[in-house]
Amino acid sequence: MIPDDDPSRSLTVASPDAPGTTHISLVGNTYTMLITGEQTNGRYCLIDMRVPDGGGPPPHRHDFEEMFTILEGEIEFTFRGEKHVARAGSTVNIPANAPHNFRNVSGAPARMLCMCTPAGQDEYFMRIGDVVAGPDAPAPRLSADELAERRRRAAELAPAYRSEFL
C-alpha cells in the first residue's frame, strides 16, 4: 500500500544559477548542490559538477549508489581498474562499494550531474570543500598547509559518510 501524501514536503525546482544555491570548490572542481538530502528526507541528492581539464577526485569507494549524466564534454571513469570514456549524453552508474574515480582528460571543461542514493555526499562535500560565489567562480588559492588540512579533514570525515579513499 502506498503511504499518504506528506504535505510537509514541497516541490523543488533547482537551478545552478538560483540565488541561495550552494557552490563548493573541491579538488579543483566546482560542485553545485541542486537537491540536498535535507530536501529529500535523505533519499538522494543531486549535484551539478563542473570539472576542469585535469580535474577529478582520487580513487575511492562508498556504500551508496552514484550515477553521473554527462552534460558537456567528456569524462574518463576508472571502474575496478578499467578506464571508460563517457561523452555528453551518456549516463554512468557506479554500484555501491565498487572502487572508482573520474578524471577530465579531454583538454576542455566538462559538466555532469551526479545523483547519490541515499543522500549524504552533498553534506560531506559541504563539510570538506570551500564555498564559492557561483558555478564559474575561481577556486580559492590555498596554501600548502590549507591543502593538507583539507585532505586531513576529508580522510577524517570519510568513514562517517560511508566512504574510503584507496
Chimera marker file (.cmm) of the C-alpha trace (Angstrom):
<marker_set name="trace">
<marker id="1" x="0.000" y="0.000" z="0.000" r="1" g="1" b="0" radius="0.5"/>
<marker id="2" x="1.273" y="3.456" z="-0.877" r="1" g="1" b="0" radius="0.5"/>
<marker id="3" x="1.539" y="5.833" z="2.108" r="1" g="1" b="0" radius="0.5"/>
<marker id="4" x="-0.486" y="9.041" z="2.201" r="1" g="1" b="0" radius="0.5"/>
<marker id="5" x="0.967" y="12.173" z="0.649" r="1" g="1" b="0" radius="0.5"/>
<marker id="6" x="3.214" y="14.136" z="3.017" r="1" g="1" b="0" radius="0.5"/>
<marker id="7" x="2.066" y="17.766" z="2.692" r="1" g="1" b="0" radius="0.5"/>
<marker id="8" x="5.071" y="18.942" z="4.728" r="1" g="1" b="0" radius="0.5"/>
<marker id="9" x="7.257" y="18.193" z="1.671" r="1" g="1" b="0" radius="0.5"/>
<marker id="10" x="7.171" y="20.650" z="-1.197" r="1" g="1" b="0" radius="0.5"/>
<marker id="11" x="8.074" y="20.754" z="-4.857" r="1" g="1" b="0" radius="0.5"/>
<marker id="12" x="11.723" y="21.650" z="-5.511" r="1" g="1" b="0" radius="0.5"/>
<marker id="13" x="12.764" y="23.445" z="-8.664" r="1" g="1" b="0" radius="0.5"/>
<marker id="14" x="16.557" y="23.748" z="-8.792" r="1" g="1" b="0" radius="0.5"/>
<marker id="15" x="18.845" y="25.852" z="-10.952" r="1" g="1" b="0" radius="0.5"/>
<marker id="16" x="22.618" y="26.165" z="-10.607" r="1" g="1" b="0" radius="0.5"/>
<marker id="17" x="22.221" y="29.934" z="-11.022" r="1" g="1" b="0" radius="0.5"/>
<marker id="18" x="19.409" y="30.448" z="-8.477" r="1" g="1" b="0" radius="0.5"/>
<marker id="19" x="20.130" y="32.788" z="-5.561" r="1" g="1" b="0" radius="0.5"/>
<marker id="20" x="20.928" y="30.878" z="-2.389" r="1" g="1" b="0" radius="0.5"/>
<marker id="21" x="22.309" y="27.833" z="-4.213" r="1" g="1" b="0" radius="0.5"/>
<marker id="22" x="25.473" y="26.486" z="-2.569" r="1" g="1" b="0" radius="0.5"/>
<marker id="23" x="28.585" y="26.093" z="-4.726" r="1" g="1" b="0" radius="0.5"/>
<marker id="24" x="31.574" y="24.168" z="-3.343" r="1" g="1" b="0" radius="0.5"/>
<marker id="25" x="35.142" y="24.192" z="-4.635" r="1" g="1" b="0" radius="0.5"/>
<marker id="26" x="36.701" y="20.786" z="-4.069" r="1" g="1" b="0" radius="0.5"/>
<marker id="27" x="39.790" y="19.147" z="-5.621" r="1" g="1" b="0" radius="0.5"/>
<marker id="28" x="39.766" y="21.745" z="-8.392" r="1" g="1" b="0" radius="0.5"/>
<marker id="29" x="36.125" y="21.101" z="-9.310" r="1" g="1" b="0" radius="0.5"/>
<marker id="30" x="33.018" y="23.161" z="-8.552" r="1" g="1" b="0" radius="0.5"/>
<marker id="31" x="30.084" y="21.217" z="-7.137" r="1" g="1" b="0" radius="0.5"/>
<marker id="32" x="26.684" y="22.921" z="-7.044" r="1" g="1" b="0" radius="0.5"/>
<marker id="33" x="24.189" y="21.425" z="-4.601" r="1" g="1" b="0" radius="0.5"/>
<marker id="34" x="20.982" y="21.292" z="-6.652" r="1" g="1" b="0" radius="0.5"/>
<marker id="35" x="18.895" y="18.945" z="-4.497" r="1" g="1" b="0" radius="0.5"/>
<marker id="36" x="20.090" y="18.104" z="-0.988" r="1" g="1" b="0" radius="0.5"/>
<marker id="37" x="19.380" y="15.183" z="1.265" r="1" g="1" b="0" radius="0.5"/>
<marker id="38" x="17.596" y="17.602" z="3.567" r="1" g="1" b="0" radius="0.5"/>
<marker id="39" x="15.099" y="18.301" z="0.765" r="1" g="1" b="0" radius="0.5"/>
<marker id="40" x="14.525" y="14.590" z="0.008" r="1" g="1" b="0" radius="0.5"/>
<marker id="41" x="14.402" y="13.222" z="3.567" r="1" g="1" b="0" radius="0.5"/>
<marker id="42" x="17.774" y="11.594" z="2.848" r="1" g="1" b="0" radius="0.5"/>
<marker id="43" x="16.571" y="9.588" z="-0.152" r="1" g="1" b="0" radius="0.5"/>
<marker id="44" x="19.029" y="11.108" z="-2.664" r="1" g="1" b="0" radius="0.5"/>
<marker id="45" x="20.982" y="14.225" z="-3.570" r="1" g="1" b="0" radius="0.5"/>
<marker id="46" x="21.714" y="15.806" z="-6.950" r="1" g="1" b="0" radius="0.5"/>
<marker id="47" x="24.948" y="17.693" z="-7.596" r="1" g="1" b="0" radius="0.5"/>
<marker id="48" x="25.908" y="19.705" z="-10.691" r="1" g="1" b="0" radius="0.5"/>
<marker id="49" x="29.639" y="19.069" z="-11.185" r="1" g="1" b="0" radius="0.5"/>
<marker id="50" x="31.886" y="21.323" z="-13.253" r="1" g="1" b="0" radius="0.5"/>
<marker id="51" x="35.180" y="19.562" z="-13.855" r="1" g="1" b="0" radius="0.5"/>
<marker id="52" x="38.058" y="21.456" z="-15.466" r="1" g="1" b="0" radius="0.5"/>
<marker id="53" x="40.604" y="19.695" z="-17.645" r="1" g="1" b="0" radius="0.5"/>
<marker id="54" x="42.687" y="17.530" z="-15.307" r="1" g="1" b="0" radius="0.5"/>
<marker id="55" x="40.056" y="17.667" z="-12.536" r="1" g="1" b="0" radius="0.5"/>
<marker id="56" x="38.579" y="14.765" z="-10.619" r="1" g="1" b="0" radius="0.5"/>
<marker id="57" x="38.747" y="13.017" z="-7.253" r="1" g="1" b="0" radius="0.5"/>
<marker id="58" x="41.273" y="10.392" z="-6.141" r="1" g="1" b="0" radius="0.5"/>
<marker id="59" x="40.326" y="6.686" z="-6.260" r="1" g="1" b="0" radius="0.5"/>
<marker id="60" x="37.677" y="5.891" z="-3.660" r="1" g="1" b="0" radius="0.5"/>
<marker id="61" x="34.625" y="3.785" z="-2.888" r="1" g="1" b="0" radius="0.5"/>
<marker id="62" x="31.463" y="4.150" z="-0.824" r="1" g="1" b="0" radius="0.5"/>
<marker id="63" x="28.446" y="2.109" z="0.171" r="1" g="1" b="0" radius="0.5"/>
<marker id="64" x="25.878" y="4.103" z="-1.814" r="1" g="1" b="0" radius="0.5"/>
<marker id="65" x="24.910" y="4.238" z="-5.481" r="1" g="1" b="0" radius="0.5"/>
<marker id="66" x="26.278" y="7.061" z="-7.615" r="1" g="1" b="0" radius="0.5"/>
<marker id="67" x="25.015" y="7.973" z="-11.084" r="1" g="1" b="0" radius="0.5"/>
<marker id="68" x="26.534" y="10.539" z="-13.446" r="1" g="1" b="0" radius="0.5"/>
<marker id="69" x="24.961" y="12.078" z="-16.554" r="1" g="1" b="0" radius="0.5"/>
<marker id="70" x="27.464" y="13.913" z="-18.733" r="1" g="1" b="0" radius="0.5"/>
<marker id="71" x="26.007" y="17.253" z="-19.860" r="1" g="1" b="0" radius="0.5"/>
<marker id="72" x="29.045" y="18.794" z="-21.565" r="1" g="1" b="0" radius="0.5"/>
<marker id="73" x="32.419" y="17.429" z="-22.631" r="1" g="1" b="0" radius="0.5"/>
<marker id="74" x="33.726" y="14.015" z="-21.687" r="1" g="1" b="0" radius="0.5"/>
<marker id="75" x="34.954" y="12.292" z="-18.544" r="1" g="1" b="0" radius="0.5"/>
<marker id="76" x="37.186" y="9.258" z="-18.143" r="1" g="1" b="0" radius="0.5"/>
<marker id="77" x="35.890" y="6.923" z="-15.428" r="1" g="1" b="0" radius="0.5"/>
<marker id="78" x="38.119" y="4.276" z="-13.889" r="1" g="1" b="0" radius="0.5"/>
<marker id="79" x="35.914" y="1.485" z="-12.553" r="1" g="1" b="0" radius="0.5"/>
<marker id="80" x="37.536" y="-1.506" z="-10.837" r="1" g="1" b="0" radius="0.5"/>
<marker id="81" x="40.778" y="-0.594" z="-12.612" r="1" g="1" b="0" radius="0.5"/>
<marker id="82" x="39.303" y="-0.329" z="-16.134" r="1" g="1" b="0" radius="0.5"/>
<marker id="83" x="39.045" y="3.002" z="-17.953" r="1" g="1" b="0" radius="0.5"/>
<marker id="84" x="35.836" y="4.045" z="-19.738" r="1" g="1" b="0" radius="0.5"/>
<marker id="85" x="35.203" y="7.355" z="-21.535" r="1" g="1" b="0" radius="0.5"/>
<marker id="86" x="31.735" y="8.888" z="-21.226" r="1" g="1" b="0" radius="0.5"/>
<marker id="87" x="30.709" y="11.754" z="-23.503" r="1" g="1" b="0" radius="0.5"/>
<marker id="88" x="27.873" y="14.296" z="-23.339" r="1" g="1" b="0" radius="0.5"/>
<marker id="89" x="24.544" y="12.489" z="-23.311" r="1" g="1" b="0" radius="0.5"/>
<marker id="90" x="25.927" y="9.365" z="-21.587" r="1" g="1" b="0" radius="0.5"/>
<marker id="91" x="24.941" y="8.149" z="-18.127" r="1" g="1" b="0" radius="0.5"/>
<marker id="92" x="27.273" y="6.122" z="-15.906" r="1" g="1" b="0" radius="0.5"/>
<marker id="93" x="26.098" y="4.203" z="-12.826" r="1" g="1" b="0" radius="0.5"/>
<marker id="94" x="28.643" y="3.250" z="-10.173" r="1" g="1" b="0" radius="0.5"/>
<marker id="95" x="27.377" y="0.406" z="-7.951" r="1" g="1" b="0" radius="0.5"/>
<marker id="96" x="27.809" y="0.750" z="-4.213" r="1" g="1" b="0" radius="0.5"/>
<marker id="97" x="31.174" y="-0.434" z="-2.812" r="1" g="1" b="0" radius="0.5"/>
<marker id="98" x="32.971" y="-0.523" z="-6.203" r="1" g="1" b="0" radius="0.5"/>
<marker id="99" x="36.390" y="1.185" z="-6.429" r="1" g="1" b="0" radius="0.5"/>
<marker id="100" x="36.306" y="4.078" z="-8.884" r="1" g="1" b="0" radius="0.5"/>
<marker id="101" x="37.293" y="7.613" z="-9.748" r="1" g="1" b="0" radius="0.5"/>
<marker id="102" x="36.873" y="10.001" z="-12.625" r="1" g="1" b="0" radius="0.5"/>
<marker id="103" x="39.151" y="12.435" z="-14.399" r="1" g="1" b="0" radius="0.5"/>
<marker id="104" x="38.658" y="15.001" z="-17.109" r="1" g="1" b="0" radius="0.5"/>
<marker id="105" x="41.458" y="14.249" z="-19.573" r="1" g="1" b="0" radius="0.5"/>
<marker id="106" x="39.705" y="15.792" z="-22.588" r="1" g="1" b="0" radius="0.5"/>
<marker id="107" x="41.580" y="19.093" z="-22.763" r="1" g="1" b="0" radius="0.5"/>
<marker id="108" x="38.335" y="21.056" z="-22.229" r="1" g="1" b="0" radius="0.5"/>
<marker id="109" x="35.940" y="21.706" z="-19.335" r="1" g="1" b="0" radius="0.5"/>
<marker id="110" x="33.221" y="19.140" z="-18.626" r="1" g="1" b="0" radius="0.5"/>
<marker id="111" x="29.972" y="19.236" z="-16.721" r="1" g="1" b="0" radius="0.5"/>
<marker id="112" x="27.842" y="16.445" z="-15.310" r="1" g="1" b="0" radius="0.5"/>
<marker id="113" x="25.020" y="15.742" z="-12.911" r="1" g="1" b="0" radius="0.5"/>
<marker id="114" x="25.732" y="13.342" z="-10.052" r="1" g="1" b="0" radius="0.5"/>
<marker id="115" x="22.940" y="11.651" z="-8.132" r="1" g="1" b="0" radius="0.5"/>
<marker id="116" x="23.754" y="9.735" z="-4.954" r="1" g="1" b="0" radius="0.5"/>
<marker id="117" x="21.271" y="7.479" z="-3.237" r="1" g="1" b="0" radius="0.5"/>
<marker id="118" x="20.863" y="7.630" z="-0.359" r="1" g="1" b="0" radius="0.5"/>
<marker id="119" x="21.964" y="11.218" z="0.209" r="1" g="1" b="0" radius="0.5"/>
<marker id="120" x="24.970" y="12.216" z="2.276" r="1" g="1" b="0" radius="0.5"/>
<marker id="121" x="27.591" y="13.015" z="-0.329" r="1" g="1" b="0" radius="0.5"/>
<marker id="122" x="26.181" y="16.540" z="-0.554" r="1" g="1" b="0" radius="0.5"/>
<marker id="123" x="26.713" y="17.080" z="3.161" r="1" g="1" b="0" radius="0.5"/>
<marker id="124" x="30.202" y="15.548" z="3.019" r="1" g="1" b="0" radius="0.5"/>
<marker id="125" x="31.233" y="17.881" z="0.192" r="1" g="1" b="0" radius="0.5"/>
<marker id="126" x="29.906" y="20.888" z="2.101" r="1" g="1" b="0" radius="0.5"/>
<marker id="127" x="31.957" y="19.898" z="5.152" r="1" g="1" b="0" radius="0.5"/>
<marker id="128" x="35.261" y="19.389" z="3.314" r="1" g="1" b="0" radius="0.5"/>
<marker id="129" x="35.146" y="21.929" z="0.462" r="1" g="1" b="0" radius="0.5"/>
<marker id="130" x="35.179" y="25.704" z="0.243" r="1" g="1" b="0" radius="0.5"/>
<marker id="131" x="32.074" y="27.734" z="-0.567" r="1" g="1" b="0" radius="0.5"/>
<marker id="132" x="32.497" y="29.879" z="-3.692" r="1" g="1" b="0" radius="0.5"/>
<marker id="133" x="30.273" y="32.595" z="-5.173" r="1" g="1" b="0" radius="0.5"/>
<marker id="134" x="28.946" y="30.675" z="-8.185" r="1" g="1" b="0" radius="0.5"/>
<marker id="135" x="29.374" y="27.756" z="-10.574" r="1" g="1" b="0" radius="0.5"/>
<marker id="136" x="32.030" y="29.604" z="-12.582" r="1" g="1" b="0" radius="0.5"/>
<marker id="137" x="33.809" y="31.247" z="-9.637" r="1" g="1" b="0" radius="0.5"/>
<marker id="138" x="37.527" y="30.544" z="-9.396" r="1" g="1" b="0" radius="0.5"/>
<marker id="139" x="38.737" y="28.081" z="-6.780" r="1" g="1" b="0" radius="0.5"/>
<marker id="140" x="40.278" y="29.742" z="-3.735" r="1" g="1" b="0" radius="0.5"/>
<marker id="141" x="44.076" y="29.848" z="-3.701" r="1" g="1" b="0" radius="0.5"/>
<marker id="142" x="45.031" y="27.601" z="-0.796" r="1" g="1" b="0" radius="0.5"/>
<marker id="143" x="48.419" y="27.402" z="0.870" r="1" g="1" b="0" radius="0.5"/>
<marker id="144" x="50.187" y="24.055" z="1.259" r="1" g="1" b="0" radius="0.5"/>
<marker id="145" x="49.051" y="23.980" z="4.897" r="1" g="1" b="0" radius="0.5"/>
<marker id="146" x="45.437" y="24.687" z="3.917" r="1" g="1" b="0" radius="0.5"/>
<marker id="147" x="45.525" y="21.926" z="1.277" r="1" g="1" b="0" radius="0.5"/>
<marker id="148" x="46.954" y="19.488" z="3.830" r="1" g="1" b="0" radius="0.5"/>
<marker id="149" x="44.207" y="20.458" z="6.275" r="1" g="1" b="0" radius="0.5"/>
<marker id="150" x="41.500" y="19.815" z="3.612" r="1" g="1" b="0" radius="0.5"/>
<marker id="151" x="42.976" y="16.362" z="2.873" r="1" g="1" b="0" radius="0.5"/>
<marker id="152" x="43.151" y="15.548" z="6.591" r="1" g="1" b="0" radius="0.5"/>
<marker id="153" x="39.542" y="16.637" z="7.128" r="1" g="1" b="0" radius="0.5"/>
<marker id="154" x="38.344" y="14.646" z="4.072" r="1" g="1" b="0" radius="0.5"/>
<marker id="155" x="40.083" y="11.480" z="5.323" r="1" g="1" b="0" radius="0.5"/>
<marker id="156" x="38.891" y="12.004" z="8.885" r="1" g="1" b="0" radius="0.5"/>
<marker id="157" x="35.229" y="12.510" z="7.884" r="1" g="1" b="0" radius="0.5"/>
<marker id="158" x="35.100" y="9.856" z="5.126" r="1" g="1" b="0" radius="0.5"/>
<marker id="159" x="34.044" y="6.955" z="7.405" r="1" g="1" b="0" radius="0.5"/>
<marker id="160" x="31.140" y="8.992" z="8.795" r="1" g="1" b="0" radius="0.5"/>
<marker id="161" x="29.913" y="9.401" z="5.205" r="1" g="1" b="0" radius="0.5"/>
<marker id="162" x="30.391" y="5.698" z="4.354" r="1" g="1" b="0" radius="0.5"/>
<marker id="163" x="33.395" y="6.393" z="2.102" r="1" g="1" b="0" radius="0.5"/>
<marker id="164" x="37.056" y="5.456" z="1.903" r="1" g="1" b="0" radius="0.5"/>
<marker id="165" x="39.977" y="6.619" z="-0.185" r="1" g="1" b="0" radius="0.5"/>
<marker id="166" x="42.062" y="3.950" z="-1.902" r="1" g="1" b="0" radius="0.5"/>
<link id1="1" id2="2" r="1" g="1" b="0" radius="0.2"/>
<link id1="2" id2="3" r="1" g="1" b="0" radius="0.2"/>
<link id1="3" id2="4" r="1" g="1" b="0" radius="0.2"/>
<link id1="4" id2="5" r="1" g="1" b="0" radius="0.2"/>
<link id1="5" id2="6" r="1" g="1" b="0" radius="0.2"/>
<link id1="6" id2="7" r="1" g="1" b="0" radius="0.2"/>
<link id1="7" id2="8" r="1" g="1" b="0" radius="0.2"/>
<link id1="8" id2="9" r="1" g="1" b="0" radius="0.2"/>
<link id1="9" id2="10" r="1" g="1" b="0" radius="0.2"/>
<link id1="10" id2="11" r="1" g="1" b="0" radius="0.2"/>
<link id1="11" id2="12" r="1" g="1" b="0" radius="0.2"/>
<link id1="12" id2="13" r="1" g="1" b="0" radius="0.2"/>
<link id1="13" id2="14" r="1" g="1" b="0" radius="0.2"/>
<link id1="14" id2="15" r="1" g="1" b="0" radius="0.2"/>
<link id1="15" id2="16" r="1" g="1" b="0" radius="0.2"/>
<link id1="16" id2="17" r="1" g="1" b="0" radius="0.2"/>
<link id1="17" id2="18" r="1" g="1" b="0" radius="0.2"/>
<link id1="18" id2="19" r="1" g="1" b="0" radius="0.2"/>
<link id1="19" id2="20" r="1" g="1" b="0" radius="0.2"/>
<link id1="20" id2="21" r="1" g="1" b="0" radius="0.2"/>
<link id1="21" id2="22" r="1" g="1" b="0" radius="0.2"/>
<link id1="22" id2="23" r="1" g="1" b="0" radius="0.2"/>
<link id1="23" id2="24" r="1" g="1" b="0" radius="0.2"/>
<link id1="24" id2="25" r="1" g="1" b="0" radius="0.2"/>
<link id1="25" id2="26" r="1" g="1" b="0" radius="0.2"/>
<link id1="26" id2="27" r="1" g="1" b="0" radius="0.2"/>
<link id1="27" id2="28" r="1" g="1" b="0" radius="0.2"/>
<link id1="28" id2="29" r="1" g="1" b="0" radius="0.2"/>
<link id1="29" id2="30" r="1" g="1" b="0" radius="0.2"/>
<link id1="30" id2="31" r="1" g="1" b="0" radius="0.2"/>
<link id1="31" id2="32" r="1" g="1" b="0" radius="0.2"/>
<link id1="32" id2="33" r="1" g="1" b="0" radius="0.2"/>
<link id1="33" id2="34" r="1" g="1" b="0" radius="0.2"/>
<link id1="34" id2="35" r="1" g="1" b="0" radius="0.2"/>
<link id1="35" id2="36" r="1" g="1" b="0" radius="0.2"/>
<link id1="36" id2="37" r="1" g="1" b="0" radius="0.2"/>
<link id1="37" id2="38" r="1" g="1" b="0" radius="0.2"/>
<link id1="38" id2="39" r="1" g="1" b="0" radius="0.2"/>
<link id1="39" id2="40" r="1" g="1" b="0" radius="0.2"/>
<link id1="40" id2="41" r="1" g="1" b="0" radius="0.2"/>
<link id1="41" id2="42" r="1" g="1" b="0" radius="0.2"/>
<link id1="42" id2="43" r="1" g="1" b="0" radius="0.2"/>
<link id1="43" id2="44" r="1" g="1" b="0" radius="0.2"/>
<link id1="44" id2="45" r="1" g="1" b="0" radius="0.2"/>
<link id1="45" id2="46" r="1" g="1" b="0" radius="0.2"/>
<link id1="46" id2="47" r="1" g="1" b="0" radius="0.2"/>
<link id1="47" id2="48" r="1" g="1" b="0" radius="0.2"/>
<link id1="48" id2="49" r="1" g="1" b="0" radius="0.2"/>
<link id1="49" id2="50" r="1" g="1" b="0" radius="0.2"/>
<link id1="50" id2="51" r="1" g="1" b="0" radius="0.2"/>
<link id1="51" id2="52" r="1" g="1" b="0" radius="0.2"/>
<link id1="52" id2="53" r="1" g="1" b="0" radius="0.2"/>
<link id1="53" id2="54" r="1" g="1" b="0" radius="0.2"/>
<link id1="54" id2="55" r="1" g="1" b="0" radius="0.2"/>
<link id1="55" id2="56" r="1" g="1" b="0" radius="0.2"/>
<link id1="56" id2="57" r="1" g="1" b="0" radius="0.2"/>
<link id1="57" id2="58" r="1" g="1" b="0" radius="0.2"/>
<link id1="58" id2="59" r="1" g="1" b="0" radius="0.2"/>
<link id1="59" id2="60" r="1" g="1" b="0" radius="0.2"/>
<link id1="60" id2="61" r="1" g="1" b="0" radius="0.2"/>
<link id1="61" id2="62" r="1" g="1" b="0" radius="0.2"/>
<link id1="62" id2="63" r="1" g="1" b="0" radius="0.2"/>
<link id1="63" id2="64" r="1" g="1" b="0" radius="0.2"/>
<link id1="64" id2="65" r="1" g="1" b="0" radius="0.2"/>
<link id1="65" id2="66" r="1" g="1" b="0" radius="0.2"/>
<link id1="66" id2="67" r="1" g="1" b="0" radius="0.2"/>
<link id1="67" id2="68" r="1" g="1" b="0" radius="0.2"/>
<link id1="68" id2="69" r="1" g="1" b="0" radius="0.2"/>
<link id1="69" id2="70" r="1" g="1" b="0" radius="0.2"/>
<link id1="70" id2="71" r="1" g="1" b="0" radius="0.2"/>
<link id1="71" id2="72" r="1" g="1" b="0" radius="0.2"/>
<link id1="72" id2="73" r="1" g="1" b="0" radius="0.2"/>
<link id1="73" id2="74" r="1" g="1" b="0" radius="0.2"/>
<link id1="74" id2="75" r="1" g="1" b="0" radius="0.2"/>
<link id1="75" id2="76" r="1" g="1" b="0" radius="0.2"/>
<link id1="76" id2="77" r="1" g="1" b="0" radius="0.2"/>
<link id1="77" id2="78" r="1" g="1" b="0" radius="0.2"/>
<link id1="78" id2="79" r="1" g="1" b="0" radius="0.2"/>
<link id1="79" id2="80" r="1" g="1" b="0" radius="0.2"/>
<link id1="80" id2="81" r="1" g="1" b="0" radius="0.2"/>
<link id1="81" id2="82" r="1" g="1" b="0" radius="0.2"/>
<link id1="82" id2="83" r="1" g="1" b="0" radius="0.2"/>
<link id1="83" id2="84" r="1" g="1" b="0" radius="0.2"/>
<link id1="84" id2="85" r="1" g="1" b="0" radius="0.2"/>
<link id1="85" id2="86" r="1" g="1" b="0" radius="0.2"/>
<link id1="86" id2="87" r="1" g="1" b="0" radius="0.2"/>
<link id1="87" id2="88" r="1" g="1" b="0" radius="0.2"/>
<link id1="88" id2="89" r="1" g="1" b="0" radius="0.2"/>
<link id1="89" id2="90" r="1" g="1" b="0" radius="0.2"/>
<link id1="90" id2="91" r="1" g="1" b="0" radius="0.2"/>
<link id1="91" id2="92" r="1" g="1" b="0" radius="0.2"/>
<link id1="92" id2="93" r="1" g="1" b="0" radius="0.2"/>
<link id1="93" id2="94" r="1" g="1" b="0" radius="0.2"/>
<link id1="94" id2="95" r="1" g="1" b="0" radius="0.2"/>
<link id1="95" id2="96" r="1" g="1" b="0" radius="0.2"/>
<link id1="96" id2="97" r="1" g="1" b="0" radius="0.2"/>
<link id1="97" id2="98" r="1" g="1" b="0" radius="0.2"/>
<link id1="98" id2="99" r="1" g="1" b="0" radius="0.2"/>
<link id1="99" id2="100" r="1" g="1" b="0" radius="0.2"/>
<link id1="100" id2="101" r="1" g="1" b="0" radius="0.2"/>
<link id1="101" id2="102" r="1" g="1" b="0" radius="0.2"/>
<link id1="102" id2="103" r="1" g="1" b="0" radius="0.2"/>
<link id1="103" id2="104" r="1" g="1" b="0" radius="0.2"/>
<link id1="104" id2="105" r="1" g="1" b="0" radius="0.2"/>
<link id1="105" id2="106" r="1" g="1" b="0" radius="0.2"/>
<link id1="106" id2="107" r="1" g="1" b="0" radius="0.2"/>
<link id1="107" id2="108" r="1" g="1" b="0" radius="0.2"/>
<link id1="108" id2="109" r="1" g="1" b="0" radius="0.2"/>
<link id1="109" id2="110" r="1" g="1" b="0" radius="0.2"/>
<link id1="110" id2="111" r="1" g="1" b="0" radius="0.2"/>
<link id1="111" id2="112" r="1" g="1" b="0" radius="0.2"/>
<link id1="112" id2="113" r="1" g="1" b="0" radius="0.2"/>
<link id1="113" id2="114" r="1" g="1" b="0" radius="0.2"/>
<link id1="114" id2="115" r="1" g="1" b="0" radius="0.2"/>
<link id1="115" id2="116" r="1" g="1" b="0" radius="0.2"/>
<link id1="116" id2="117" r="1" g="1" b="0" radius="0.2"/>
<link id1="117" id2="118" r="1" g="1" b="0" radius="0.2"/>
<link id1="118" id2="119" r="1" g="1" b="0" radius="0.2"/>
<link id1="119" id2="120" r="1" g="1" b="0" radius="0.2"/>
<link id1="120" id2="121" r="1" g="1" b="0" radius="0.2"/>
<link id1="121" id2="122" r="1" g="1" b="0" radius="0.2"/>
<link id1="122" id2="123" r="1" g="1" b="0" radius="0.2"/>
<link id1="123" id2="124" r="1" g="1" b="0" radius="0.2"/>
<link id1="124" id2="125" r="1" g="1" b="0" radius="0.2"/>
<link id1="125" id2="126" r="1" g="1" b="0" radius="0.2"/>
<link id1="126" id2="127" r="1" g="1" b="0" radius="0.2"/>
<link id1="127" id2="128" r="1" g="1" b="0" radius="0.2"/>
<link id1="128" id2="129" r="1" g="1" b="0" radius="0.2"/>
<link id1="129" id2="130" r="1" g="1" b="0" radius="0.2"/>
<link id1="130" id2="131" r="1" g="1" b="0" radius="0.2"/>
<link id1="131" id2="132" r="1" g="1" b="0" radius="0.2"/>
<link id1="132" id2="133" r="1" g="1" b="0" radius="0.2"/>
<link id1="133" id2="134" r="1" g="1" b="0" radius="0.2"/>
<link id1="134" id2="135" r="1" g="1" b="0" radius="0.2"/>
<link id1="135" id2="136" r="1" g="1" b="0" radius="0.2"/>
<link id1="136" id2="137" r="1" g="1" b="0" radius="0.2"/>
<link id1="137" id2="138" r="1" g="1" b="0" radius="0.2"/>
<link id1="138" id2="139" r="1" g="1" b="0" radius="0.2"/>
<link id1="139" id2="140" r="1" g="1" b="0" radius="0.2"/>
<link id1="140" id2="141" r="1" g="1" b="0" radius="0.2"/>
<link id1="141" id2="142" r="1" g="1" b="0" radius="0.2"/>
<link id1="142" id2="143" r="1" g="1" b="0" radius="0.2"/>
<link id1="143" id2="144" r="1" g="1" b="0" radius="0.2"/>
<link id1="144" id2="145" r="1" g="1" b="0" radius="0.2"/>
<link id1="145" id2="146" r="1" g="1" b="0" radius="0.2"/>
<link id1="146" id2="147" r="1" g="1" b="0" radius="0.2"/>
<link id1="147" id2="148" r="1" g="1" b="0" radius="0.2"/>
<link id1="148" id2="149" r="1" g="1" b="0" radius="0.2"/>
<link id1="149" id2="150" r="1" g="1" b="0" radius="0.2"/>
<link id1="150" id2="151" r="1" g="1" b="0" radius="0.2"/>
<link id1="151" id2="152" r="1" g="1" b="0" radius="0.2"/>
<link id1="152" id2="153" r="1" g="1" b="0" radius="0.2"/>
<link id1="153" id2="154" r="1" g="1" b="0" radius="0.2"/>
<link id1="154" id2="155" r="1" g="1" b="0" radius="0.2"/>
<link id1="155" id2="156" r="1" g="1" b="0" radius="0.2"/>
<link id1="156" id2="157" r="1" g="1" b="0" radius="0.2"/>
<link id1="157" id2="158" r="1" g="1" b="0" radius="0.2"/>
<link id1="158" id2="159" r="1" g="1" b="0" radius="0.2"/>
<link id1="159" id2="160" r="1" g="1" b="0" radius="0.2"/>
<link id1="160" id2="161" r="1" g="1" b="0" radius="0.2"/>
<link id1="161" id2="162" r="1" g="1" b="0" radius="0.2"/>
<link id1="162" id2="163" r="1" g="1" b="0" radius="0.2"/>
<link id1="163" id2="164" r="1" g="1" b="0" radius="0.2"/>
<link id1="164" id2="165" r="1" g="1" b="0" radius="0.2"/>
<link id1="165" id2="166" r="1" g="1" b="0" radius="0.2"/>
</marker_set>
